[in-house]
Amino acid sequence: MSPTVKREPHNRIPTGLSVYDRDYSGKFKRLIVVNHPDKTCEEQMVPGSGQTVAEYNPEYEPTASVVETVYRDKLDNEVENWTWIDLDELAKTASEAGLTTYSYPAPRLKSTTASLPNSVKTHRELLCYESARMMNLAATIEHPNKFQEPTMWSNYKKRVNGDVEMSKILKENQYQLKENRGICTYCNRESDTTFDHIIPQDKEGPDKISNMVPACQACNSSKSNKNLIDWHQEHEMPIDRVVLGKYIKIKWEEFEREDKLDKPMPQPIQERWSGLELTRRLSQSLSLSS
């Protein structure tokens, strides 16, 4: 049974984020999110076409949210120092520069950081990269008017070099108690919840709060004893920051015990993580460092 997910697109792909069209088969092109209209695909008209976004995208739900984008290379060429402007003004600035805005169903877009860079080769680099992605997503919500991409790479390098330590698992537990009461951490829907083991006990997951999150019956049953990342990828679900934060810290401790942090990742591990989308609640706290 597939879980029904309730996620707002700006929690996953906020304004200013670099994304790509997952359905485009031509040469890879980066897009920049410039606006989140308060309309669904069946309500949003495509300028000059007489058709809605839903009519252009019949394979997506007509009630899906719309995300407006422009091409990154066009924005770089036509708007000088755009990364320094207030992101609330990004759509207006792009329009005034004569750039074409493209409207997409939110599920059609993926963040470019979801793909693992070729430079990420070890278990340490993998976990530091995903932690930096979480930090970046948090920063875009805490500071929605500021372009955050350079901060992510700076944070990643600091983590790999040991200048920023992995925060303690206690922080994720505090977020969970504050944010996830009566809400399924996986699908974000209000529900009667029970605690689910992120790493199943029959896969040597500890029976501790550091390995548990509130989950509805549907998600708990669907996930069962599957790997957390595999399950999210199977259902094309963005993974919540609280869940991923706990998972990363458990895996960090595991790799550290087994002296694997600086060992190369096997190919199946790279494939498991590639394309993983992140999300978080607007009220979740920013700080991920100790």
N, C-alpha and C positions, 0 to 999 in steps of 0.2 A: 504493500500500500504506500502510495506517495504522499508525503506530508503536504498540507496546504500552507504556503508561506505568506506572511503578512510583513512586507518590508517596503519602506518608502525609498525611492531611488536616490534622494539626496543623502541618505544614510550610507549608501554604497558608492555613488558617483557624484560627489558634490561639485559645485561650480568651481571651475579652474582645473579640474582633474583631466589628465590625459587619458583618452579612451580610444578604442577602435571598433569598427563595425564587424561583428563576428560573422556576418553573412556575406561580406564582400570578398570575392574570389580573385580580384586583381592585385596590383602592387599594394603592399601594406602602407597605409596612411594614418597618421595620428590625427585625432580630433581633440578639440578642447571643449569641455562642457561650459556653456555660457548662460544657460537659463533652464529653470524647471517651471514651465507653464502650469497653471492650476487647471489643467484640462486632461482628459483622457484621449486616447488615440482616435476614438470615434467622434470626439468633439473638436479636435485640432485640425484646422484646414491647412493644406499645403499651398502656400501662396502661388497664385497664377495657374493652378491646376483644376480647381473646382472639385477636388477630391480631399478626403480626410487622410490622416496618417494611417488609420486603420485600413482604408481601402488600398493603400500602397503596401500594406504589410498584413495580408490576410492570414498569414501563418501565426500571427501573434494575437493575444487576447485584445479585443477592441476596447476593453476597459483598462488596459495597461496605461501607466503614466507616460507622459511625453518628456523627452529630454532634448533640448536644442543645443547644437554644436556648430563649430566652424573648423575649417582645416587649420592644423597647427602651423604649417609652413606659410599659409596665407596670412595668418595672424602675426607671425614673426616678421614677415616682409612689410606689412602695411601698417602695423601699430607699433611704433617704437617704444621699447621698455614696457610692454603691456603687462609683464609679470609684476610690475610695481604699482599698478593702478588698483583702485578699490574694485574687487570682483563683483560687487553689486552693479557696477557701471560697465561690466565687460560686454554684455549683449548690446547695450546702446553704443559703446565705443566701436565695436565690430561693425555694427550697422552703419554708423557714420563714416567708417572707412571704406564702405562699399562692399563688405564681405557678405557672401551668401550664407545664410543660416540653414542648417539641415536638421529636420525634426525626425527623431527616431523613437520607436517604442523602447522604454528603458531596458527591458530584457535583451534587446538586440545589441546593446553596448557592453563591452568588457573593459576594465581598467588595464592599461598597458603594463602596470606593475604586477599584474596577476601572472604573467609569464616570467619564469625564472631567467635572469640574465646568465649568459655563458660564464661570467666571472664567478658565479656562485657554485662552488664545487664541493665544499666540505660540509659536514653536518653543522659545524659551528656557523659557517657562512649562511647556510639555509635558515637556521633558527634566528640569527641576527637580522637577516633580510626580512623575514616575516614579522619580527618584532618592530623593525623600522617602518614597515608598511602600516602596522597598527598605530604606531605613533603618528605617522603622517595623516592617517584618516581621522584620528582624534584631533589633531591640530586643525584640520580643515573645518571641523565643526566648532571647536573652541574659538577659532579665529577665521570665520567664514569669508572675510573680505580680503584675506592675504593668500597669495600664491605660495604653496608649501613644498613643491617638488624638490628644490635644492636641500631643504631641511631633512628630507627623508634620507638622501644619500649621505649627508653629513652624519646623521644619527647612525646609519648603518656602519660607516667606517669606524666611528667611535666604539660601537659595540664589538666589532670584529677585533679591534686593537685593544679591547679591555678598558678603554677610557670611561665607558658607561657599563655598569654591571646590570645583570638581569635582576629585576625586582623580585622580592619575595612573593611566594604564592599567597601570603596573607592578603595582599592588596586585591587580588582577584576575588577572594572570599568576601571582602568588604563590599566590593562592587555588587557581587551577587546578592548579598543580603539586602542591599539598598535598592537595587534596580529590578531584580527578577522575581520578586514576590508575587505569586499568582499569575506569572507570565512564563510561557514556555521559552527557554533560552534559545532553542533551535529555530522555531517557526515564528516566534514573537507574538503569538496569540494568547489572549487571556483564557485561562483554563485551570481546572484542577490539576495540580502537578505533583509528581513524585520525583525523587532524586534519581537521576540516571548516571551511571559510571561512564565518564568520558572515555577512558580506556577500560574495556570490560574486565571484570575480575578473572574470567577464564583466560584472558590474555595478560595476566599478571598486573592488572591495574589495582592500585591500592584502594582499600575500603575506607577512604578518608574524604573529608569535605573538599580537600584540594583536588580530588578527582571526581567531584560530583557537581551536577548542575540541575536546576528544576526543569523538568520536561513533561509535556502532555503525554497522554497514553498513546496517541497516534505516533508521535515521534519516537517515544521510548520503544514501542513495538517495532517500528520500521527500522530503527537503527540496530536494535538487538545487540549482537556481539560483533558488529562490523567495525572496521577501522573508521575513526572519526572523519578523516580527510576523504577516504574513499566514499563514505556515505554522503557527505556534502556534495562531492563531485558527481556522484551517480544521480542525485536529484537536482543538480545545478542550483544548489542553495548557497547563498553567501553565508559565511561562517561568522558568528557573533564574536566580538572582541573578547568577551569574558571567557567563552569556551576556548578560543584559540590561545589566549594568554595562559590559561591553566595547562593546556596541552603542551605548549612550547616549553614551559618550565619543568613539567614532568619529564619530557623527552631530553631536556638539557641535563637534568640530574642523571638520567639513565645513561646518556652518552658519556657523561663525565665519569661515572662509575666504571663503565666498560672501556674507557680510554678510546672513544670513537669520535670525540668532538672534531679533531683535526684530520680524521680519515676521510677519504673521498666518498661521496654519496654514490651508492649503486644506482644504475639507470632506472630501475623500477621506483626508487624513492623520488628521483627527479620527476618522473612522469606522474607520480601520485600528486605532487604539489603543484605542478604547472597548471595554470588557469584558475587557481583557487581565488574566489572573490571574498572580500571582507565586508563586514557591516558593523554598525554599532548604534546604540540608542543615543539620541541627542543629549541626554542628561548624564551619560557616563563620563566620569572624570578623565582628564587628559593625561596625567603623569603616569608613565610606565617605568621610569627609572627609580632606583632605590633612594 
